[in-house]
Amino acid sequence: MADDIDLEEKILENLSKVVDPELGFDVVTLQLIREIHINSDNDAIVIMTLTSPACPFGDFIKMEVEFAVRAVKGVNRVKVDITFDPPWTLENISEEAKLALGLL
């Protein structure tokens, strides 16, 4: 179990380098990553959302998320699923991002 937590932390660390080109913040800060599941074979399933269903960078972001997870030593296969339930809102982002975007 501790190995799963370490692997999840490494995955999150790598995902913090994946930037949404439209907003200029990483997918972790934007809270686009909803869940990370690691099975007994060290396969990773990432459930994430996008800022909108019409996000022009959706395919790019999904691909970058997959590459970032694949780059983590110890991860075997990777699957990235997109969900819009519940939809993402600006309320999801960190205080730092809200400040930078002029929302505070």
C-alpha positions in Angstrom: 0.0 0.0 0.0 2.8 2.4 0.8 4.3 1.8 -2.6 1.0 2.8 -4.2 1.1 6.1 -2.2 4.7 6.7 -3.3 3.8 6.0 -6.9 0.8 8.3 -6.7 3.0 11.1 -5.3 5.5 10.6 -8.1 2.7 10.7 -10.7 1.3 13.9 -9.2 4.8 15.4 -9.2 5.1 14.7 -12.9 1.5 15.9 -13.6 2.4 19.2 -12.0 4.6 19.8 -15.0 1.7 19.5 -17.5 0.4 23.0 -18.2 -2.9 24.0 -19.6 -1.7 26.3 -22.4 -4.9 28.4 -22.2 -4.7 29.2 -18.5 -1.0 28.8 -18.0 -1.3 26.7 -14.9 -0.6 23.0 -14.4 -3.3 20.4 -14.3 -2.7 19.7 -10.6 -3.0 23.4 -9.6 -6.2 23.7 -11.7 -7.5 20.5 -10.0 -8.2 18.9 -13.3 -6.9 15.5 -11.9 -9.9 13.9 -10.2 -8.6 10.5 -9.3 -5.5 8.3 -9.7 -5.9 4.5 -9.4 -3.0 2.1 -9.4 -3.8 -1.6 -9.7 -1.7 -4.6 -8.5 0.2 -4.6 -11.8 1.2 -1.0 -11.3 -1.1 0.1 -14.2 -2.3 3.6 -13.6 -5.8 4.9 -14.4 -6.1 8.7 -14.3 -9.6 10.2 -14.2 -9.4 13.9 -15.1 -11.5 16.7 -16.4 -10.9 19.7 -18.7 -11.9 23.3 -18.2 -14.7 22.8 -20.7 -16.0 20.1 -23.1 -15.0 22.4 -25.9 -11.5 22.9 -24.6 -9.4 23.5 -27.8 -6.4 21.9 -26.1 -8.2 18.9 -24.7 -6.5 16.2 -26.8 -3.1 17.8 -26.3 -3.6 18.0 -22.5 -4.8 14.4 -22.3 -1.8 13.2 -24.3 0.6 15.2 -22.1 -1.0 13.7 -19.0 -0.5 10.2 -20.4 3.1 10.9 -21.3 3.8 12.4 -17.8 2.4 9.3 -16.1 4.2 6.9 -18.4 7.5 8.7 -17.5 7.1 7.7 -13.8 9.4 4.8 -13.0 7.4 1.8 -11.9 4.2 2.6 -13.8 3.4 -0.1 -16.5 0.3 0.8 -18.5 -1.5 4.1 -18.4 -5.1 4.9 -19.2 -6.5 8.5 -19.1 -10.3 8.9 -18.9 -12.0 12.3 -19.2 -15.1 13.1 -17.2 -17.2 16.3 -17.0 -19.2 15.1 -14.0 -19.1 17.3 -12.1 -18.1 20.1 -14.4 -14.9 22.0 -13.7 -15.4 25.6 -12.5 -13.0 28.4 -11.5 -13.8 27.6 -7.9 -11.7 24.5 -8.3 -8.4 26.3 -8.7 -6.0 27.2 -6.0 -5.9 30.6 -4.3 -2.5 31.3 -5.9 -4.0 30.7 -9.4 -7.1 32.8 -8.6 -4.8 35.7 -7.6 -2.7 35.3 -10.7 -5.8 35.3 -12.9 -7.1 38.4 -11.2 -10.1 36.6 -9.6 -9.3 37.7 -6.0 
